[in-house]
């Protein structure tokens, strides 16, 4: 029992709550800053990946085959280069609610 009392009263390794609060606050701020930088890098890499996929050239050309009694014409497709940013540049917002849609013109009265 004497040993437990000595351990209970021992303050040699005691951490003050104010010190713990300051260290925790600094760690949270550092973690938020670091995660923000990681997020920005991931978004940038996704953008680069999307542009790389958009730049894949899928053009092909097959020449025709001519035999003694039959012939098959060839086929070709030319893929044009495009940028993912160009596809989204001219998008317009969609009007989800049009108040005039619910008005019946036959029931309108003039003031």
C-alpha distance (Angstrom), angle and dihedral (degrees) to the residues before:
residue distance angle dihedral
X1 . . .
X2 3.78 . .
X3 3.81 89.5 .
X4 3.83 92.4 54.6
X5 3.80 91.0 49.4
X6 3.82 90.5 52.2
X7 3.83 90.8 50.6
X8 3.80 91.5 46.9
X9 3.80 93.0 52.0
X10 3.81 95.2 41.9
X11 3.83 111.4 110.4
X12 3.78 99.6 172.5
X13 3.82 95.2 112.8
X14 3.81 98.1 32.0
X15 3.82 115.7 141.1
X16 3.77 117.7 -151.0
X17 3.79 114.4 -127.5
X18 3.82 91.4 -131.6
X19 3.80 90.9 58.1
X20 3.78 90.5 48.1
X21 3.81 90.8 49.7
X22 3.81 93.0 51.2
X23 3.80 93.6 47.6
X24 3.80 91.9 46.7
X25 3.80 91.9 48.8
X26 3.79 91.7 50.7
X27 3.80 91.0 48.8
X28 3.82 92.3 50.2
X29 3.80 92.1 50.6
X30 3.81 91.4 47.9
X31 3.80 91.2 47.5
X32 3.82 92.8 50.4
X33 3.80 91.4 49.3
X34 3.78 92.6 47.8
X35 3.80 94.1 47.7
X36 3.80 90.6 49.4
X37 3.80 90.2 54.9
X38 3.81 90.8 47.9
X39 3.81 90.8 49.9
X40 3.80 92.2 52.1
X41 3.81 91.7 50.1
X42 3.81 92.4 49.2
X43 3.82 92.1 49.9
X44 3.80 89.7 49.4
X45 3.80 92.0 50.7
X46 3.81 91.4 49.5
X47 3.82 88.5 52.7
X48 3.79 91.3 50.3
X49 3.80 90.7 47.8
X50 3.82 91.6 50.3
X51 3.81 91.2 51.2
X52 3.81 90.5 48.2
X53 3.80 91.5 52.2
X54 3.81 89.6 47.5
X55 3.79 91.3 53.1
X56 3.81 95.5 55.8
X57 3.77 107.4 121.4
X58 3.79 112.3 -135.9
X59 3.80 96.9 178.5
X60 3.76 118.3 138.1
X61 3.78 139.5 173.3
X62 3.79 129.4 -164.0
X63 3.77 118.0 -173.0
X64 3.78 120.4 -138.5
X65 3.80 122.5 -97.9
X66 3.79 120.8 -133.9
X67 3.77 120.5 -166.2
X68 3.80 132.8 172.5
X69 3.80 96.1 -85.8
X70 3.80 105.0 10.6
X71 3.76 141.7 42.0
X72 3.78 134.2 -164.3
X73 3.76 120.4 -159.1
X74 3.76 120.5 -130.8
X75 3.77 129.6 -113.6
X76 3.78 134.3 -142.7
X77 3.78 140.1 178.9
X78 3.77 126.3 -171.0
X79 3.79 116.1 -156.0
X80 3.79 115.3 -152.6
X81 3.78 121.5 -140.4
X82 3.79 114.6 -109.4
X83 3.74 138.2 174.9
X84 3.80 122.1 -133.1
X85 3.80 88.9 -134.1
X86 3.82 90.1 58.7
X87 3.80 91.0 56.5
X88 3.79 93.4 56.8
X89 3.82 98.5 36.1
X90 3.81 96.9 86.9
X91 3.79 99.6 40.4
X92 3.78 114.4 129.6
X93 3.82 124.5 -155.0
X94 3.78 115.3 -100.8
X95 3.78 117.3 -123.4
X96 3.78 102.7 -127.7
X97 3.78 96.1 -176.5
X98 3.78 123.7 39.1
X99 3.82 110.4 -176.3
X100 3.82 92.0 -160.4
X101 3.79 90.2 60.3
X102 3.82 92.2 75.4
X103 3.81 95.7 47.8
X104 3.80 115.4 98.6
X105 3.84 107.5 -146.7
X106 3.82 92.4 -151.3
X107 3.83 92.2 61.3
X108 3.80 97.6 47.0
X109 3.78 116.5 114.4
X110 3.77 124.7 -158.4
X111 3.81 117.8 -123.6
